[in-house]
Structures are given as C-alpha cells and as structure tokens.
Amino acid sequence: MEATGKIIAILTAESGVSKRTGNPWKKQGFVLETIENYPKKIAFEVFGEDRIKQFNLQLEEVVTIHIDIDSSEWNGKWYPKVNCFNVTRAGQQQPQAVAAAPQPAAQVQQPANQTQVQGGGTSNIEPPPGGSDDLPF
C-alpha cells in the first residue's frame, strides 16, 4: 500500500536491545498528511537505523511512503502498526521491484442492459416495466 503527502511530524527515535536475540534495534515514528480534499494523517514507523538514515525524512517534505499494515495482540488488546519499508521522493522513479510488478489485465465492460449469452454474443435485457425489480437493495 502507498500514500503520498507531506511529513508534518518527526517523532523521537526509540532504541533498545532485543530480549530474544540480544541484538540492538532502533525505530523512529513520523506523521504524513495526505494531499487530498479531506487530508488524512498517517502515523508510521521506520524500523532499523540503516533505513532511518537511508530515507532521511525531513519536515515539510513531500514523499510517497510504501507501507505495510499489521496488528499485534498484547494482554487481550490489539494494537495496529503501520511500518514504512520504502520512500519515493517527487521526481524519483519507483523501486525496480514495484515498477516491474505485472499489471492486471483490462476487463471489458458490458453495458448495464447487456449480458453474455452462450456462444459469445450479447443479449439485450430490458428492465421490468415501472422501473422496479424484486431485489431487496
């Protein structure tokens, strides 16, 4: 999933040592405000000191973030996580893996009053007189 907008907040970096592996870790949070009629604010994290340095996100910078949404459970409560795994700046090409992804085949739309019939042709179906039908919605 991706979102484009302006970085409006850079949160304090957090770090520690993994209890399981003993390796050090670092993460930093950011807030992106989308550029649309009704802007949304997306709080996300970048995990790993190398990615934090690589992305080098700055306040007021317009970027496209590539995110993964996940949730985890702790003590019977669920907590959402939005992790950023790539950043694209304006004028920068998409990552090779994303650009090379196959595009879905275009589907041919049939007019609303036509349906496929056996043999490959179409048949006109007229709506019932009075404009109502038996559908519950």
C-alpha positions, 0 to 999 in steps of 0.5 A, a space after each residue: 500500500 502507498 500514500 503520498 503527502 507531506 511529513 508534518 511530524 518527526 517523532 523521537 527515535 526509540 532504541 533498545 536491545 532485543 530480549 530474544 536475540 540480544 541484538 540492538 534495534 532502533 525505530 523512529 515514528 513520523 506523521 504524513 498528511 495526505 494531499 487530498 480534499 479531506 487530508 488524512 494523517 498517517 502515523 508510521 514507523 521506520 524500523 532499523 537505523 540503516 533505513 532511518 538514515 537511508 530515507 532521511 525524512 525531513 519536515 515539510 517534505 513531500 514523499 510517497 511512503 510504501 507501507 505495510 499494515 499489521 496488528 499485534 495482540 498484547 494482554 487481550 488488546 490489539 494494537 495496529 502498526 503501520 511500518 514504512 519499508 520504502 520512500 519515493 521522493 517527487 521526481 524519483 522513479 519507483 523501486 525496480 521491484 514495484 515498477 516491474 510488478 505485472 499489471 492486471 489485465 483490462 476487463 471489458 465492460 458490458 453495458 448495464 442492459 447487456 449480458 453474455 449469452 452462450 456462444 459469445 454474443 450479447 443479449 439485450 435485457 430490458 428492465 421490468 416495466 415501472 422501473 422496479 425489480 424484486 431485489 431487496 437493495 
